[in-house]
Amino acid sequence: MRGPRCPRCGQGKLYLGVLTVAPRCTSCGLDFTRLDTGDSATGLVVLLLGAVTVGLAILLEALISPPFWVHIVLWIPLVIGGTILLLRVVKAWLIAQHFRRIAP
């Protein structure tokens, strides 16, 4: 998988690290700081992942009522991994949508 790329040229990497957006595209020079999405990606991920996790935890509890440690083993890795994965995807999508709206 190539990972998120520049919304203008599709060549330069969007991220420097796991969740750090690069200041500009290494290929076409697009300034990514203009496309800052703020905390909107974080809020969206918290709402989506929180609803899914709580729903699944309640369903599991209602169906088989497992010991507490099962919930910890299941939901903590799901929330941490899901947050990182979803933040990368949602932040890249929001940046692309922002670019489409303000592109010269």
Secondary structure, 3 states (H helix, E strand, C coil): CCCCECCCCCCCECECCCCCECCECCCCCCEHHHHCCCCHHHHHHHHHHHHHHHHHHHHHHHHHCCCHHHHHHHHHHHHHHHHHHHHHHHHHHHHHHHHHHHCC
